[in-house]
Amino acid sequence: MNLGLAIVLIIVALGIGLVGGFYGARAYMKKYFKDNPPINEDMIVAMMSQMGQKPSAKKVNQVMNMMKHQQGR
């Protein structure tokens, strides 16, 4: 096989792999965030209301900080 042809084929395969990997990862992340949306303050307020607690701003901020701390681990 010609060395020049081999180099061109390697570069083409690398490009196809990069593009395919990018779009594959993008589709996976879209599906992941659709199935598991990130928790926001409104969701915490709704959850606390369902549990019979009165959600104050202080409690909501405490829960948000606790969630952020847990995600950092």
N, C-alpha and C positions, 0 to 999 in steps of 0.2 A: 504494500500500500504506500502510496506517495505520502511523504511527511507533511506536506502542505495540506493535503486533503484530510489527514488525521487531525491536524491542528484545527482546521475549520470545523470538522465534525464535533470535536471536543467543545469548542466555543459555542456552537449551536446547541449542543446538548445542555451545556451549563446555562445558557440563556433560557431555554425551555423549562429547565428545572427551577430556575429562579422565579419565572413568571408563574408557573404552575404552583409552586410552593407559596407564593404570595397570595394568590387567589384562593388556594385551599385553606390557608391559615385565616384569611379574611372571612371566608364562609363559616369556618368553625367558630370563630369568635362571635360572629353575628348570631349564630344559632345558640351559643352558650349564653350570651346576654339576653336573648329572647326567652330562654328557658329559666335563667337565674338572674333576674334584674338586680342591680345593686340597690341596697337598702337606703332610703332617704328619710328625712324627718317626717314626712307625711305618713309613710308606712309605719313608723314607730308610734306616731300619735294614734293611728287607727288601731294598732295592736294593743296599745295601752287602754284605749277606750273599750275594746272588746273584752279585755280582762277585768273591766270594772274600775280601773284606776282613772283618776283625773289627771290628764297629761299636762303638767306645767312645763314652761320653757326650760327650767332648771333640770327637771327629770329627763326631758328629751335630750338636752345637751349631754347629760351624764351617760345616757345610753349610747348616743352617737360616739362619744369619746371612748367608751368601753369597746364598741364595735371596731373602731379604727385601731385601737390598741391590739385587739385580737387578730386583726388582719395583718398587722405589722410583723407578727411572729412567724 
